Amino acid sequence: MIKIYIYNIEREFLEEANKKLNELLNYYFHPFDDDGEEFVFDGIFPKHLYRTNKEKCIKTTFELREYVNDLSSHSLTPLHEYALLKILYILKDLEEDENRYVIKKEIDNEEIESDKNGGYFLEDIDIDFFITYCFQDHDFYEVERIFEIFVKDPTVEDFASINLEEYEDLVSEDIFREYKRIKKRYKIFKNLMRDNVSLEKQNGEVVNNILSYVEGNEIFILDTSLDIEEGDRITRISNGQEEAYIITNSDSYGNNYSIPAHYELRVHKETAFERIQAMIINNQDNSITNITGNNNRTNIRTTDNSKNTSIKVTEIKIFNQIKEAIKESDILATEKDKLISNVSELEESVGTSNYQSKYQNFIASAANHMTIIAPFIPELTKLLGI
């Protein structure tokens, strides 16, 4: 049985109410039961969910029908509630169009005293009764609007005593992803920033005692007056040891209701970056790893039997190959654009003193996509000395 939210409800009334609700569900799903018509599922779920996870929609409807038929008490999830309310509205419209009742109004049971069950008799139960009393509220029905409010003011969850994570199925993936991003930021600022870091600029300038929050590959900084760029270095003392990070992406945000202006940095641990470089060098047995000047070279674990070769930037095809590999990957479009931009900067720096720093920035920014980038790294390292 599913819960009916009226005061002083008796079990007999609850059981009979669920029987009548079962009549409604059987009436709605009759086409599917007889002919397997899936349109009865398509019409009661958010379109994005039915398109991406039809199996979950069908599973939810079967659960709903089982709930009203057993003797256990069930609380509905927002997705169950959404589907049930949709069905009730569809059947109510059908009643009005055809001017007849979808469920029976007469009953054989003796009437229950009116001071019980919220003052209702079983013969009073109709579709409007279920629309009103099967749900504690109808927030799930306009949940997209609540998500929009949350983006502007994250305190809405606290104020309305609602956890929007429970409503993930009712909004599209991009809306829920944005919700998660903002909620994470809100929690950070709500709980205050407690990390103390230093910023080391690429020109040698150092700024100490910066209030921040460090979590994994992300660092949040409140002081937006700072000039923070990709390639800068962040350090902090943790458990008596210095941790160093290379900034791979720097975004600043203005005041947004409960969230103050701040920097949101994507970083990569310097020690992890050094391990990647060491791995690259160690894996290049019997190969030339550095080329210096126009005709010089350095050989590692091999005898120099090669001829002098001059490599021109215009002859290097590796960068176009990397860009094509990135474009064909399934990573987010924003990340693709950023990586392709880094590749272009790396290509432009070949033969200059900036190549090494651009190379380091590129490897750090691509650290989460090494399966795509790894095949090209040996060729990129050969250009370190040009």
N, C-alpha and C positions, 0 to 999 in steps of 0.2 A: 504493500500500500504506500501511496505517497501522502505526505502530510497535508492536512487542510488547516489553514491558519484562522480558526474561529475559536472563541473562548468556550471553555467548559464542554469540549466535544467528547462524546461518548464513543466507545469503540464500535458499537453496532452502527451508529450513524456514519462513522469513518469508513467502515467496510461497505456499506450500501452506497456511499458517495463514490468510492473507488469503482464499484460495479458500474455505476452510471458513466463514470469517466471512461471505463473500458468500452462501453457501448460507443462512445464518441470516437475513440481511437480505432475500434474495429470498423466503424463506418468510413472513416477517412482512409484507412489502409486496405479497404476491400479490393480496390483495383490491383494492388500489388499482390495480395494474397491469392487472387484468382489468376491474374495474367502476368505478374512480374513487372508491372509498369513502374519504372523508376522515377517518373515525374513526381510521384507522391513524396519522394525524398528531396528532390531538387527544389521543391517549392517551400520547404520549411527550414532550410539552413542558409547561412550566408553563402553567397555565390562563390566567393574565393575558397571557402572550405570545401564545398561540394566539388569544386573543380580540382583541388589539390589533394583531397583526402576523402574520397567517396566512401571508402570502407569505414572510416570513423563515423560518418553520418549514418550509415545503415546500422552500424553497431549501436549507436546511441538510441535510435528509434526502437530497436529490439529490446534494449534495456528498459526503456520507458514503458513499453507494453508489458514487460515482465513485472516491473515494479507495481503496477496497478492490479496485478493478478495474484501476487503472493500476500502472505500475512505479516511480513516484516515491515517495519516503518522505514521509509527511504527519504533522505533529503536529496533534492535534485541539484546537479551541477548547473552552472549558468548555461551550458550548451543544452542540457535536458530542458531547462526552463524555456530557453529561446524556442526550441522546436515545439514544445507543448503549447506555448502561447500562440505561435503561428498557426497551429492546427485549430485551436479554439477560435481564432479570428476568422479563419477560412470557413469553418462550419457555421459560425454566426452569420457571416455574409450569405451563406447558402440558405440558411433558414429564412432570412429576410427576403431573398430573391424568390424562393419557392413557397413562402408563406406556410410553412409546416415545421413541426418540431423534429429535430434529428434524434433526440432521445425521448423516451417515454416519460410522460408526466404523471401517470397514475402509478400507485404502489399498492401492494397487498399487505404490507406490514402495518402494525398499529402505530399511530402517530406518537412521536416522542414529545414530552412536555416542552413547552416553548421557552422555559427558563434554562434549558440545556441547549448545547450546540449553537450558541450564538443567537438563539431565538428562531432558528430555521427548522422547518419540517422537511422530511425527505421529499415531499411532493413539491417543495419550493425549488429544488435543485434544477438548474438549467445551465446553459453555457455561460451566461453572465456570472453565475455563482462561482464557477470554476475559474473564470478569468480574474475574479476579485480575490478568491481565497486560496488558490493553489500556490500563490507566490507571496513572500513577505514584502517584496517590492518589485518594480518592473525596470530596475536600472539596467538589466542585461539587454533590454530591448532597444535602448538608445545609447549603448555603450560606446559607440564611436564618438559621440558628442562628449562623453566623459573623458575619453582619451585626449580629445582636442583641448579640453580644459586643463588636463594634467600637464600637457606640454607647456602651457602658459603659466600654470601655477601648480607645482607638485604637491602642495599642501592639501589638495583636494582629497587625497587618499586618507589623510589623517582626519580631516574635517568631516568627511562622509563615512568614515569607518568602512572603507572598501579596499580590497586588495586586487588591483587590476590584473595581476598576474593570473588570477583565476579565470580571466575572461580572454585569454590568449586566442582561443579558437574563434572568437566572434569578430576579430578584426584581421585585416590583411597583414602579411609578414612585415612589410615596411613600417606600418604604424606601430606594431608591437616592438620592432627593433629600435625605433626612435624612443618609445616609452622606456625601454630597458636602459638606453644610453642616458636619458635624462634622470631616471630614477637613481642610477649609479652615481651621477654627479651630485644629485640632491642629498643622498646619504653621506657623501664625502663632506659636503659643506655643512650639513646638519650636525655631524659628529665632530666638526672642526678639523683643521689640518694640523698635524703634530710632527711632521718630519721637517728637519732642518737641513737644507742642501746648499751647495755652492754652485755657481754658474761660471764656467770657464769658456770665454769667448775664443774664437779662432784667431783673433788678433792678440791674444795673450791677456786681455782684461779679465779680472776675476771679481765676482760679486758674491759675498758670503752672507750667511744667516738669512736665507730665503725660506719663508714659511711655505710648506708644500705637503702633498700627499703622494706617496710612492706606492704603486701597486702593480706588480708584474712588469709589463712593458709600457705602462702608462704613468705619467707624472702630472699632477695638477698643481698649478702655482697661482696664487691670488694676485700677485703684484704684476699688473698688466703694463706698468710703466717700463718694465725691463724690455730690452731688445733681445729676444730669443730667436735664434735661427737654427735651421737644420745644419748639422755638423758640429754645433756647440756641444760642450761636455758638461754633464751634471755629476756631482760627487756628493756622497753623504757618508757619515760614519754609522755603521750598524754593527752592534756587538763588538765594538772595538776595532773593526776592520773597515777600511775604506772601500766603498762600492762606487764604480764609475760607469756612467751610461753615455752613449752617443745618441744625440737627438736625430731621429730620422724624419719626424713630421711635427710641425709646430702650428697649432691653431689657437686663435684667441677669440673669446666670446664676451659680449657685453652683458650688462645687468639683465636678468630675466626673472622678475618677480622674486622668488625665494632663493635664487641662485645668483651670487655676485659675479662681477666680471672676473675672468680668469683665463689662464693659459691651459690648454690641454695638449700634452706632449706625448708623442709616441717615441719610445726609446729602445735601444738594444744594449744589453750589458757589454761593456768593453771586453771583459774576460771571455765572453762567448764569441765575440767577434774575432779575438785573437786565436781562439781554438779553430775557428773556421779557416783563418789564413794559414795556420800551421797544417791543418788537414790538407789544404789545397797544395801546399809546397811538398808535403810528404808523399802525396799521391802521384806526383809527377816524376816518377823514376825515368831515367834515361831521356830527359827532355830539357830543352833550353827554357829556363824560367824567366830570364831577364834579358832584355836587349837594350844596350846603351848606345847613345849617339846614332850615327847613320849606319855604321858598319861593325860596331863592337858588340860583344855578347858575353854572358856568364854561363858556364856549364856546370850543372850539378850532377855528380855521380856518372859522368860520361866523358869520353875523350873528344876533344874538339877536332873533328874531321870535316866540319862544315865549311862552306864558302861564305864570305861576307855578303850580307843581303841588306839592302836599304828598303825599309817599309814606309810607304807613304800613307798618310791618313786617308786620302781619297780612295786608296785601294783596300781599305779595311771593310769587309762586308759583315763582320760579326755583329755590329750594332743593329743593323736591319733585321738580322735573324732573331736577335733577342726581342726586339719590338714585336715581331710577328708572333713569337712564342707567347708573349704576354697577352697580345690581342686575342689569341685563340684559346687562352685559358679561361677557367670559370670563376676567377676571382672577381670581387666587386668592381664595378666600373670606376669608382673613385680611386681605388687602389691601382687599377690598371693605368689610369691617367698619370698618377703620381710616379709609378715605376717607369713609364715610358718617358716622362719628363726627366727623370734621373739618368736614364740611358742616354738621352740627347745631351745632357750636360757632361756626362762622362765622355761621350764621343768628341765633343768640342774641345775637351781638355787634353786629348791625346797629344803628346809631344810638348806639353807645357809642365810647369812645376806644380800645377793644380791637379794633375791626373791622380796622384796618390790619394789626396784627400777626397776627391770625387769618387774614386774607386771604393774607398772605405765607406763613404756615405751610401753608395749604391748597394754594397754587400750588406750593410746594416739594415737598410730599408727593405731589402729583399729576403731578409732572414726567415720570414714566415712562409716564403714561397720557394724554398731551395730546390724542390723537385723540378721547378720550371727553369731556374737559373743555373743550377749546378753544371749542366753540360757545357755551358759557355765560359765558365770561370777559368779553365786553363788558358784559353786564348786571351782573356782579359788580363791575366797576370803577365803574359808575355809582353804586354804593352807598358808595364810599369816603368821601364827604363828608357822609353823612347824619348 
